[in-house]
Amino acid sequence: MNTSVSLDVDQAHGRLGELTVIDVRTPGEYASGHLPGALNIPLDRLDRALPVLAGARAELLLVCRSGARSANGCALLAGHGVPAATLTGGTGAWAERGHELHRPSGTTRAGWAMERQVRLTAGTVVLAGLGLGLLHPAWQLLSAGIAGGLVFSALTDTCGMAALLSKLPHNRPRAADLDATLAALEERVS
């Protein structure tokens, strides 16, 4: 598989049994619904899985909500000589086509998608800046800073706030969970 491959939902669905699917979203997002058989290795932890992924015999398919993070993951892997494909449209497109999303057993509540977490945080900070701006106009700079960050995020297709939020405990896999995922991945690829 070449490093710039994208599979659409129908292609991936037809080949799901022959692919090793890696979901690069946060654990909370993964728990909210993932492709059948997908393993969760968040994008910022993908480097830890490189030794196992490099030895994979099955083709790798990286998945996220929309396809942006999985494309970044493919680029990271390609930089280390590991070929992978991304799912065009991510789990959003998968669900829109009527395909089932699995949820880990024992999950009592779904996690919020990173985009939703960013919207909540940005909105809260903007409102706080506007409210505090009634006390002193300098606080309005807080709202202006968030607005500038959102414009920058849109222009560069990056999100610093998402990077920060991904560090919160509910968005990070416990070490034991990541170790178990890597062990399961190693079993699949050997």
N, CA and C atoms as a LAMMPS dump frame, in Angstrom:
ITEM: TIMESTEP
0
ITEM: NUMBER OF ATOMS
570
ITEM: BOX BOUNDS ff ff ff
-5.0000000000000000e+02 5.0000000000000000e+02
-5.0000000000000000e+02 5.0000000000000000e+02
-5.0000000000000000e+02 5.0000000000000000e+02
ITEM: ATOMS id mol type element x y z
1 1 1 N 0.853 -1.172 0
2 1 2 C 0 0 0
3 1 3 C 0.896 1.232 0
4 2 1 N 0.623 2.183 -0.853
5 2 2 C 1.458 3.377 -0.863
6 2 3 C 0.992 4.332 0.217
7 3 1 N 1.86 5.283 0.57
8 3 2 C 1.614 6.1 1.75
9 3 3 C 0.528 7.148 1.555
10 4 1 N 0.088 7.418 0.341
11 4 2 C -0.908 8.46 0.137
12 4 3 C -2.288 7.886 -0.185
13 5 1 N -2.542 6.664 0.223
14 5 2 C -3.802 6 -0.105
15 5 3 C -4.921 6.449 0.823
16 6 1 N -6.074 6.692 0.222
17 6 2 C -7.297 6.934 0.969
18 6 3 C -8.301 5.896 0.506
19 7 1 N -9.009 5.317 1.44
20 7 2 C -10.078 4.388 1.095
21 7 3 C -11.398 5.055 1.42
22 8 1 N -12.361 4.965 0.494
23 8 2 C -13.677 5.485 0.834
24 8 3 C -14.397 4.44 1.682
25 9 1 N -15.538 4.8 2.196
26 9 2 C -16.258 3.934 3.129
27 9 3 C -16.594 2.59 2.503
28 10 1 N -17.06 2.582 1.256
29 10 2 C -17.427 1.319 0.61
30 10 3 C -16.221 0.414 0.411
31 11 1 N -15.081 0.999 0.002
32 11 2 C -13.865 0.201 -0.155
33 11 3 C -13.432 -0.399 1.175
34 12 1 N -13.418 0.429 2.22
35 12 2 C -12.991 -0.052 3.54
36 12 3 C -13.949 -1.104 4.074
37 13 1 N -15.244 -0.897 3.892
38 13 2 C -16.231 -1.858 4.385
39 13 3 C -16.035 -3.215 3.713
40 14 1 N -15.778 -3.208 2.417
41 14 2 C -15.58 -4.454 1.685
42 14 3 C -14.3 -5.185 2.053
43 15 1 N -13.328 -4.465 2.569
44 15 2 C -12.024 -5.059 2.889
45 15 3 C -11.733 -5.089 4.391
46 16 1 N -12.72 -4.798 5.216
47 16 2 C -12.501 -4.639 6.652
48 16 3 C -11.788 -5.84 7.279
49 17 1 N -12.139 -7.037 6.85
50 17 2 C -11.537 -8.235 7.424
51 17 3 C -10.059 -8.41 7.128
52 18 1 N -9.558 -7.752 6.101
53 18 2 C -8.146 -7.895 5.744
54 18 3 C -7.298 -6.701 6.167
55 19 1 N -7.908 -5.743 6.835
56 19 2 C -7.2 -4.537 7.27
57 19 3 C -6.98 -4.547 8.777
58 20 1 N -5.894 -3.944 9.217
59 20 2 C -5.688 -3.653 10.631
60 20 3 C -6.106 -2.205 10.816
61 21 1 N -7.211 -2.001 11.549
62 21 2 C -7.786 -0.669 11.706
63 21 3 C -7.3 -0.052 13.017
64 22 1 N -6.725 1.14 12.896
65 22 2 C -6.235 1.883 14.049
66 22 3 C -7.024 3.178 14.139
67 23 1 N -7.737 3.367 15.248
68 23 2 C -8.509 4.581 15.493
69 23 3 C -7.61 5.543 16.262
70 24 1 N -7.305 6.695 15.665
71 24 2 C -6.345 7.628 16.259
72 24 3 C -7.01 8.725 17.096
73 25 1 N -8.29 8.574 17.392
74 25 2 C -8.982 9.555 18.224
75 25 3 C -8.662 9.321 19.695
76 26 1 N -9.149 10.217 20.533
77 26 2 C -8.943 10.073 21.976
78 26 3 C -9.771 8.883 22.482
79 27 1 N -9.425 8.332 23.641
80 27 2 C -10.207 7.219 24.191
81 27 3 C -11.682 7.549 24.372
82 28 1 N -11.996 8.775 24.768
83 28 2 C -13.392 9.162 24.922
84 28 3 C -14.137 9.133 23.602
85 29 1 N -13.497 9.626 22.556
86 29 2 C -14.119 9.607 21.234
87 29 3 C -14.266 8.18 20.725
88 30 1 N -13.232 7.374 20.937
89 30 2 C -13.258 5.965 20.54
90 30 3 C -14.421 5.246 21.213
91 31 1 N -14.636 5.524 22.502
92 31 2 C -15.713 4.881 23.259
93 31 3 C -17.088 5.278 22.736
94 32 1 N -17.172 6.431 22.08
95 32 2 C -18.467 6.881 21.569
96 32 3 C -18.882 6.118 20.313
97 33 1 N -17.989 5.34 19.743
98 33 2 C -18.31 4.516 18.585
99 33 3 C -17.151 4.447 17.609
100 34 1 N -16.766 3.219 17.248
101 34 2 C -15.625 3.019 16.348
102 34 3 C -15.923 1.891 15.364
103 35 1 N -15.123 1.793 14.319
104 35 2 C -15.281 0.718 13.343
105 35 3 C -15.09 -0.632 14.027
106 36 1 N -15.813 -1.647 13.594
107 36 2 C -15.646 -2.983 14.174
108 36 3 C -14.186 -3.44 14.092
109 37 1 N -13.664 -3.9 15.209
110 37 2 C -12.31 -4.429 15.253
111 37 3 C -11.214 -3.387 15.354
112 38 1 N -11.579 -2.111 15.381
113 38 2 C -10.569 -1.046 15.45
114 38 3 C -9.884 -1.048 16.813
115 39 1 N -8.591 -0.774 16.788
116 39 2 C -7.815 -0.612 18.01
117 39 3 C -7.569 0.87 18.223
118 40 1 N -7.591 1.314 19.473
119 40 2 C -7.439 2.734 19.778
120 40 3 C -6.009 3.068 20.157
121 41 1 N -5.35 3.821 19.283
122 41 2 C -4.031 4.387 19.586
123 41 3 C -4.121 5.86 19.212
124 42 1 N -4.316 6.743 20.212
125 42 2 C -4.458 8.173 19.912
126 42 3 C -3.278 8.697 19.094
127 43 1 N -3.557 9.667 18.26
128 43 2 C -2.556 10.214 17.351
129 43 3 C -1.281 10.607 18.08
130 44 1 N -1.406 11.222 19.245
131 44 2 C -0.201 11.658 19.955
132 44 3 C 0.549 10.511 20.63
133 45 1 N 0.034 9.29 20.547
134 45 2 C 0.722 8.114 21.091
135 45 3 C 1.137 7.15 19.982
136 46 1 N 0.896 7.527 18.729
137 46 2 C 1.174 6.647 17.597
138 46 3 C 2.652 6.287 17.502
139 47 1 N 3.513 7.215 17.89
140 47 2 C 4.95 6.937 17.827
141 47 3 C 5.343 5.761 18.719
142 48 1 N 4.626 5.57 19.815
143 48 2 C 4.922 4.447 20.721
144 48 3 C 4.61 3.101 20.059
145 49 1 N 3.676 3.099 19.109
146 49 2 C 3.284 1.868 18.419
147 49 3 C 4.11 1.609 17.163
148 50 1 N 5.001 2.521 16.805
149 50 2 C 5.77 2.378 15.557
150 50 3 C 6.461 1.027 15.388
151 51 1 N 7.136 0.511 16.419
152 51 2 C 7.808 -0.781 16.224
153 51 3 C 6.849 -1.902 15.825
154 52 1 N 5.667 -1.912 16.417
155 52 2 C 4.689 -2.95 16.1
156 52 3 C 4.07 -2.689 14.73
157 53 1 N 3.721 -1.442 14.459
158 53 2 C 3.098 -1.102 13.179
159 53 3 C 4.041 -1.349 12.004
160 54 1 N 5.331 -1.131 12.231
161 54 2 C 6.313 -1.347 11.16
162 54 3 C 6.369 -2.819 10.74
163 55 1 N 6.035 -3.714 11.647
164 55 2 C 6.065 -5.145 11.34
165 55 3 C 4.74 -5.704 10.874
166 56 1 N 3.763 -4.846 10.684
167 56 2 C 2.423 -5.319 10.308
168 56 3 C 2.427 -5.968 8.934
169 57 1 N 1.807 -7.126 8.852
170 57 2 C 1.655 -7.808 7.555
171 57 3 C 0.377 -7.356 6.866
172 58 1 N -0.652 -7.116 7.665
173 58 2 C -1.925 -6.64 7.108
174 58 3 C -1.804 -5.145 6.818
175 59 1 N -2.571 -4.695 5.835
176 59 2 C -2.563 -3.28 5.509
177 59 3 C -3.185 -2.49 6.655
178 60 1 N -2.615 -1.332 6.916
179 60 2 C -3.09 -0.479 7.997
180 60 3 C -4.087 0.543 7.469
181 61 1 N -5.168 0.709 8.211
182 61 2 C -6.158 1.735 7.912
183 61 3 C -6.3 2.595 9.156
184 62 1 N -5.948 3.875 9.047
185 62 2 C -6.085 4.8 10.157
186 62 3 C -7.412 5.534 10.029
187 63 1 N -8.084 5.698 11.175
188 63 2 C -9.433 6.259 11.196
189 63 3 C -9.523 7.307 12.295
190 64 1 N -10.26 8.376 12.007
191 64 2 C -10.633 9.365 13.026
192 64 3 C -12.066 9.783 12.735
193 65 1 N -12.515 10.888 13.263
194 65 2 C -13.89 11.311 13.058
195 65 3 C -14.142 11.778 11.628
196 66 1 N -13.214 12.582 11.083
197 66 2 C -13.456 13.176 9.767
198 66 3 C -12.433 12.782 8.707
199 67 1 N -11.295 12.295 9.124
200 67 2 C -10.223 11.943 8.196
201 67 3 C -8.996 12.825 8.315
202 68 1 N -9.089 13.943 9.021
203 68 2 C -7.959 14.863 9.136
204 68 3 C -6.845 14.305 10.036
205 69 1 N -7.203 13.839 11.233
206 69 2 C -6.174 13.291 12.13
207 69 3 C -5.586 12.008 11.584
208 70 1 N -6.422 11.188 10.935
209 70 2 C -5.876 9.944 10.376
210 70 3 C -4.921 10.25 9.223
211 71 1 N -5.177 11.311 8.456
212 71 2 C -4.239 11.715 7.401
213 71 3 C -2.917 12.165 8.02
214 72 1 N -2.983 12.885 9.134
215 72 2 C -1.763 13.275 9.844
216 72 3 C -1.016 12.044 10.354
217 73 1 N -1.768 11.06 10.843
218 73 2 C -1.152 9.813 11.304
219 73 3 C -0.475 9.071 10.17
220 74 1 N -1.106 9.05 9.004
221 74 2 C -0.495 8.403 7.829
222 74 3 C 0.808 9.091 7.453
223 75 1 N 0.818 10.422 7.523
224 75 2 C 2.039 11.169 7.221
225 75 3 C 3.138 10.843 8.221
226 76 1 N 2.771 10.742 9.491
227 76 2 C 3.752 10.377 10.526
228 76 3 C 4.329 8.995 10.249
229 77 1 N 3.456 8.043 9.963
230 77 2 C 3.924 6.683 9.679
231 77 3 C 4.771 6.644 8.417
232 78 1 N 4.357 7.374 7.382
233 78 2 C 5.112 7.404 6.133
234 78 3 C 6.526 7.929 6.368
235 79 1 N 6.657 8.891 7.282
236 79 2 C 7.973 9.424 7.626
237 79 3 C 8.886 8.379 8.25
238 80 1 N 8.306 7.304 8.749
239 80 2 C 9.082 6.206 9.331
240 80 3 C 9.044 4.967 8.437
241 81 1 N 8.585 5.144 7.204
242 81 2 C 8.57 4.038 6.246
243 81 3 C 7.456 3.031 6.453
244 82 1 N 6.406 3.414 7.161
245 82 2 C 5.292 2.508 7.422
246 82 3 C 4.101 2.949 6.568
247 83 1 N 3.715 2.154 5.578
248 83 2 C 2.583 2.535 4.729
249 83 3 C 1.249 2.35 5.456
250 84 1 N 0.338 3.276 5.212
251 84 2 C -1 3.212 5.817
252 84 3 C -1.964 4.002 4.947
253 85 1 N -3.235 3.684 5.067
254 85 2 C -4.294 4.408 4.366
255 85 3 C -5.152 5.115 5.397
256 86 1 N -5.898 6.09 4.938
257 86 2 C -6.843 6.794 5.785
258 86 3 C -8.253 6.561 5.255
259 87 1 N -9.222 6.575 6.148
260 87 2 C -10.619 6.412 5.761
261 87 3 C -11.193 7.781 5.413
262 88 1 N -11.539 7.982 4.171
263 88 2 C -12.102 9.251 3.723
264 88 3 C -13.409 9.527 4.464
265 89 1 N -13.461 10.652 5.126
266 89 2 C -14.67 11.019 5.858
267 89 3 C -14.753 10.446 7.257
268 90 1 N -13.864 9.542 7.623
269 90 2 C -13.786 8.993 8.965
270 90 3 C -15.043 8.271 9.437
271 91 1 N -15.167 8.181 10.759
272 91 2 C -16.315 7.47 11.327
273 91 3 C -17.625 8.184 11.036
274 92 1 N -17.547 9.497 10.805
275 92 2 C -18.754 10.235 10.443
276 92 3 C -19.335 9.712 9.139
277 93 1 N -18.484 9.55 8.125
278 93 2 C -18.945 9.03 6.836
279 93 3 C -19.368 7.567 6.96
280 94 1 N -18.658 6.806 7.785
281 94 2 C -18.982 5.391 8.02
282 94 3 C -20.413 5.269 8.559
283 95 1 N -20.73 6.063 9.562
284 95 2 C -22.066 6.017 10.168
285 95 3 C -23.134 6.534 9.191
286 96 1 N -22.808 7.565 8.428
287 96 2 C -23.758 8.099 7.448
288 96 3 C -24.154 7.06 6.405
289 97 1 N -23.242 6.149 6.088
290 97 2 C -23.529 5.092 5.113
291 97 3 C -24.302 3.938 5.755
292 98 1 N -24.605 4.063 7.038
293 98 2 C -25.415 3.052 7.711
294 98 3 C -24.636 1.892 8.288
295 99 1 N -23.317 2.006 8.345
296 99 2 C -22.506 0.925 8.907
297 99 3 C -22.44 1.047 10.426
298 100 1 N -22.358 -0.103 11.053
299 100 2 C -22.369 -0.174 12.511
300 100 3 C -21.087 0.378 13.121
301 101 1 N -21.261 1.076 14.236
302 101 2 C -20.141 1.51 15.058
303 101 3 C -20.192 0.717 16.354
304 102 1 N -19.076 0.165 16.764
305 102 2 C -19.005 -0.607 18.009
306 102 3 C -18.613 0.311 19.157
307 103 1 N -19.029 -0.087 20.34
308 103 2 C -18.669 0.625 21.562
309 103 3 C -18.081 -0.386 22.538
310 104 1 N -17.034 0.022 23.279
311 104 2 C -16.441 -0.911 24.241
312 104 3 C -17.479 -1.362 25.263
313 105 1 N -17.406 -2.62 25.657
314 105 2 C -18.34 -3.116 26.668
315 105 3 C -18.049 -2.424 27.994
316 106 1 N -19.111 -2.21 28.749
317 106 2 C -18.955 -1.546 30.043
318 106 3 C -18.942 -0.035 29.948
319 107 1 N -19.067 0.512 28.749
320 107 2 C -19.092 1.957 28.607
321 107 3 C -20.478 2.452 28.98
322 108 1 N -20.543 3.288 30.008
323 108 2 C -21.838 3.771 30.456
324 108 3 C -22.238 5.076 29.785
325 109 1 N -21.271 5.873 29.366
326 109 2 C -21.616 7.109 28.686
327 109 3 C -20.602 7.36 27.586
328 110 1 N -21.076 7.966 26.537
329 110 2 C -20.208 8.251 25.404
330 110 3 C -19.36 9.485 25.696
331 111 1 N -18.132 9.475 25.209
332 111 2 C -17.272 10.636 25.323
333 111 3 C -17.645 11.664 24.266
334 112 1 N -17.224 12.864 24.484
335 112 2 C -17.483 13.921 23.523
336 112 3 C -16.41 13.925 22.457
337 113 1 N -16.806 14.167 21.231
338 113 2 C -15.848 14.324 20.137
339 113 3 C -14.982 15.545 20.433
340 114 1 N -13.754 15.52 19.941
341 114 2 C -12.825 16.617 20.207
342 114 3 C -13.378 17.942 19.692
343 115 1 N -14.03 17.924 18.548
344 115 2 C -14.598 19.161 18.006
345 115 3 C -15.614 19.766 18.977
346 116 1 N -16.424 18.913 19.587
347 116 2 C -17.42 19.396 20.553
348 116 3 C -16.733 19.959 21.793
349 117 1 N -15.664 19.309 22.252
350 117 2 C -14.921 19.807 23.4
351 117 3 C -14.321 21.176 23.102
352 118 1 N -13.803 21.351 21.882
353 118 2 C -13.221 22.63 21.486
354 118 3 C -14.297 23.715 21.445
355 119 1 N -15.454 23.394 20.874
356 119 2 C -16.534 24.389 20.8
357 119 3 C -16.97 24.821 22.197
358 120 1 N -17.11 23.85 23.124
359 120 2 C -17.5 24.185 24.49
360 120 3 C -16.457 25.071 25.156
361 121 1 N -15.195 24.698 25.044
362 121 2 C -14.125 25.459 25.688
363 121 3 C -14.011 26.855 25.096
364 122 1 N -14.007 26.949 23.761
365 122 2 C -13.898 28.259 23.111
366 122 3 C -15.085 29.143 23.493
367 123 1 N -16.284 28.6 23.442
368 123 2 C -17.467 29.384 23.796
369 123 3 C -17.439 29.856 25.234
370 124 1 N -17.011 28.982 26.131
371 124 2 C -16.934 29.342 27.548
372 124 3 C -15.928 30.463 27.782
373 125 1 N -14.76 30.358 27.149
374 125 2 C -13.726 31.377 27.328
375 125 3 C -14.173 32.714 26.712
376 126 1 N -14.822 32.669 25.553
377 126 2 C -15.326 33.903 24.933
378 126 3 C -16.358 34.564 25.847
379 127 1 N -17.307 33.776 26.347
380 127 2 C -18.316 34.345 27.256
381 127 3 C -17.676 34.912 28.526
382 128 1 N -16.69 34.204 29.065
383 128 2 C -15.993 34.704 30.257
384 128 3 C -15.291 36.026 29.949
385 129 1 N -14.638 36.1 28.791
386 129 2 C -13.96 37.344 28.407
387 129 3 C -14.926 38.498 28.248
388 130 1 N -16.087 38.225 27.647
389 130 2 C -17.09 39.28 27.481
390 130 3 C -17.675 39.702 28.824
391 131 1 N -17.961 38.72 29.681
392 131 2 C -18.506 39.031 31.005
393 131 3 C -17.522 39.816 31.851
394 132 1 N -16.271 39.36 31.881
395 132 2 C -15.251 40.07 32.661
396 132 3 C -14.933 41.429 32.045
397 133 1 N -15.19 41.548 30.73
398 133 2 C -14.974 42.821 30.053
399 133 3 C -15.887 43.918 30.576
400 134 1 N -16.98 43.52 31.217
401 134 2 C -17.858 44.514 31.84
402 134 3 C -17.192 45.132 33.065
403 135 1 N -16.296 44.354 33.694
404 135 2 C -15.561 44.861 34.854
405 135 3 C -14.371 45.708 34.421
406 136 1 N -13.684 45.241 33.396
407 136 2 C -12.529 45.982 32.865
408 136 3 C -12.382 45.62 31.393
409 137 1 N -12.33 46.601 30.526
410 137 2 C -12.295 46.342 29.081
411 137 3 C -11.126 45.463 28.613
412 138 1 N -10.054 45.41 29.37
413 138 2 C -8.897 44.6 28.963
414 138 3 C -9.247 43.113 28.874
415 139 1 N -10.233 42.681 29.652
416 139 2 C -10.634 41.268 29.614
417 139 3 C -11.209 40.865 28.258
418 140 1 N -11.677 41.821 27.481
419 140 2 C -12.213 41.507 26.16
420 140 3 C -11.131 40.955 25.236
421 141 1 N -9.877 41.221 25.578
422 141 2 C -8.768 40.662 24.8
423 141 3 C -8.773 39.134 24.857
424 142 1 N -9.287 38.572 25.925
425 142 2 C -9.412 37.122 26.042
426 142 3 C -10.315 36.584 24.925
427 143 1 N -11.454 37.228 24.728
428 143 2 C -12.367 36.829 23.647
429 143 3 C -11.722 37.043 22.295
430 144 1 N -11.021 38.153 22.127
431 144 2 C -10.345 38.429 20.86
432 144 3 C -9.262 37.39 20.583
433 145 1 N -8.568 36.967 21.621
434 145 2 C -7.528 35.938 21.456
435 145 3 C -8.11 34.614 20.98
436 146 1 N -9.229 34.223 21.549
437 146 2 C -9.899 32.985 21.113
438 146 3 C -10.366 33.119 19.675
439 147 1 N -10.951 34.271 19.339
440 147 2 C -11.402 34.494 17.958
441 147 3 C -10.228 34.39 16.988
442 148 1 N -9.11 35.014 17.328
443 148 2 C -7.92 34.928 16.486
444 148 3 C -7.421 33.499 16.361
445 149 1 N -7.458 32.761 17.46
446 149 2 C -7.035 31.36 17.434
447 149 3 C -7.921 30.516 16.539
448 150 1 N -9.222 30.777 16.564
449 150 2 C -10.15 30.03 15.711
450 150 3 C -9.915 30.329 14.234
451 151 1 N -9.642 31.595 13.913
452 151 2 C -9.333 31.952 12.519
453 151 3 C -8.046 31.272 12.081
454 152 1 N -7.023 31.334 12.93
455 152 2 C -5.753 30.669 12.616
456 152 3 C -5.957 29.165 12.429
457 153 1 N -6.761 28.572 13.297
458 153 2 C -7.058 27.142 13.215
459 153 3 C -7.699 26.79 11.88
460 154 1 N -8.65 27.608 11.446
461 154 2 C -9.328 27.352 10.174
462 154 3 C -8.373 27.511 8.99
463 155 1 N -7.52 28.531 9.031
464 155 2 C -6.609 28.789 7.91
465 155 3 C -5.509 27.741 7.792
466 156 1 N -5.066 27.197 8.915
467 156 2 C -3.954 26.237 8.898
468 156 3 C -4.397 24.79 9.02
469 157 1 N -5.689 24.554 9.262
470 157 2 C -6.231 23.214 9.492
471 157 3 C -5.51 22.519 10.641
472 158 1 N -5.186 23.293 11.665
473 158 2 C -4.612 22.774 12.903
474 158 3 C -5.477 23.286 14.044
475 159 1 N -5.287 22.746 15.214
476 159 2 C -6.071 23.238 16.345
477 159 3 C -5.264 23.093 17.625
478 160 1 N -4.704 24.208 18.065
479 160 2 C -3.931 24.215 19.296
480 160 3 C -4.772 23.876 20.509
481 161 1 N -6.032 24.32 20.503
482 161 2 C -6.909 24.022 21.641
483 161 3 C -7.175 22.526 21.725
484 162 1 N -7.375 21.871 20.574
485 162 2 C -7.586 20.42 20.572
486 162 3 C -6.336 19.709 21.081
487 163 1 N -5.165 20.217 20.704
488 163 2 C -3.919 19.617 21.184
489 163 3 C -3.828 19.717 22.701
490 164 1 N -4.229 20.858 23.242
491 164 2 C -4.215 21.016 24.703
492 164 3 C -5.269 20.14 25.373
493 165 1 N -6.483 20.127 24.815
494 165 2 C -7.548 19.324 25.41
495 165 3 C -7.243 17.831 25.358
496 166 1 N -6.497 17.404 24.352
497 166 2 C -6.171 15.974 24.239
498 166 3 C -5.268 15.507 25.371
499 167 1 N -4.654 16.449 26.088
500 167 2 C -3.786 16.108 27.218
501 167 3 C -4.561 15.882 28.515
502 168 1 N -5.856 16.254 28.532
503 168 2 C -6.658 16.067 29.746
504 168 3 C -6.839 14.576 30.042
505 169 1 N -6.966 14.21 31.304
506 169 2 C -7.043 12.789 31.674
507 169 3 C -8.132 11.991 30.954
508 170 1 N -9.31 12.574 30.751
509 170 2 C -10.388 11.818 30.108
510 170 3 C -10.123 11.587 28.617
511 171 1 N -9.162 12.293 28.053
512 171 2 C -8.811 12.116 26.644
513 171 3 C -7.55 11.282 26.456
514 172 1 N -6.984 10.77 27.522
515 172 2 C -5.733 10.013 27.452
516 172 3 C -6.002 8.565 27.844
517 173 1 N -5.397 7.632 27.126
518 173 2 C -5.553 6.235 27.561
519 173 3 C -4.723 5.994 28.808
520 174 1 N -5.242 5.172 29.686
521 174 2 C -4.423 4.752 30.818
522 174 3 C -3.281 3.908 30.262
523 175 1 N -2.136 3.936 30.914
524 175 2 C -0.966 3.201 30.433
525 175 3 C -1.302 1.731 30.21
526 176 1 N -2.069 1.148 31.123
527 176 2 C -2.436 -0.268 30.997
528 176 3 C -3.291 -0.495 29.753
529 177 1 N -4.194 0.449 29.439
530 177 2 C -5.031 0.324 28.251
531 177 3 C -4.189 0.372 26.983
532 178 1 N -3.242 1.307 26.931
533 178 2 C -2.389 1.416 25.75
534 178 3 C -1.507 0.175 25.617
535 179 1 N -0.982 -0.322 26.735
536 179 2 C -0.17 -1.547 26.686
537 179 3 C -0.995 -2.726 26.179
538 180 1 N -2.243 -2.844 26.64
539 180 2 C -3.121 -3.926 26.185
540 180 3 C -3.421 -3.788 24.694
541 181 1 N -3.641 -2.563 24.239
542 181 2 C -3.901 -2.328 22.819
543 181 3 C -2.681 -2.719 21.984
544 182 1 N -1.496 -2.326 22.447
545 182 2 C -0.277 -2.676 21.709
546 182 3 C -0.047 -4.185 21.695
547 183 1 N -0.377 -4.867 22.79
548 183 2 C -0.251 -6.335 22.824
549 183 3 C -1.231 -6.972 21.833
550 184 1 N -2.467 -6.479 21.8
551 184 2 C -3.463 -6.995 20.847
552 184 3 C -3.015 -6.716 19.417
553 185 1 N -2.447 -5.545 19.194
554 185 2 C -1.957 -5.199 17.854
555 185 3 C -0.806 -6.112 17.451
556 186 1 N 0.078 -6.378 18.396
557 186 2 C 1.205 -7.26 18.106
558 186 3 C 0.733 -8.668 17.73
559 187 1 N -0.319 -9.152 18.407
560 187 2 C -0.873 -10.465 18.076
561 187 3 C -1.434 -10.475 16.651
562 188 1 N -2.079 -9.374 16.249
563 188 2 C -2.68 -9.292 14.921
564 188 3 C -1.656 -9.22 13.807
565 189 1 N -0.546 -8.545 14.067
566 189 2 C 0.4 -8.311 12.984
567 189 3 C 1.45 -9.401 12.855
568 190 1 N 1.581 -10.269 13.858
569 190 2 C 2.606 -11.306 13.739
570 190 3 C 2.08 -12.591 13.133
